Amino acid sequence: MTDNIVELLEQWGAWSRSGLDNLSYKSNMESIMHKAPIVDVTTCRKYRSVAMLNDDDAMRVNEVLIELRDDDVDAYNSVFLRYYIGQKVDYIASNHFTRIKYGKDSKRKVSKHVVYQHLARAEGYLRKALKCEII
């Protein structure tokens, strides 16, 4: 595994999107992903090519993210929307967190800095959980 948590999350996202259906294996994360809302692809960032995680490392990241979901759902949602779905931070703030906090038609908006704070908490959580495993 890499010691760069952002790179690790990008690798996990690539692994998660890599078509697990043809392996006849169903992960916990895959079942969650199939329940995700339909995404407007114009709001998503383009993925850069990243090295794929091996299955064992990716499943360990999955386990930690599921623990994160139970502890801090906003941090988990930020990671999921950013690294799996590929949404931009501005879009996550205005179309996810703003709708939750203020409602769909509100003139008030959640700042993108709130999303960055959620992502930082998630990265710290992942770093702490994997500290013995990160090389």
Protein Blocks (a to p, Z undefined) as FASTA:
>chain_A
ZZbfklmmmmmmmmmmnopmlnopacfklmmmmmpccddfklpccddddddddfklmmmm
mmmmmmmmmmmmmlmmmmmmmmmnopafklmmmmmmmmmmnojklcbdcdfklmmmmmmm
mmmmmmmmmmmmpZZ
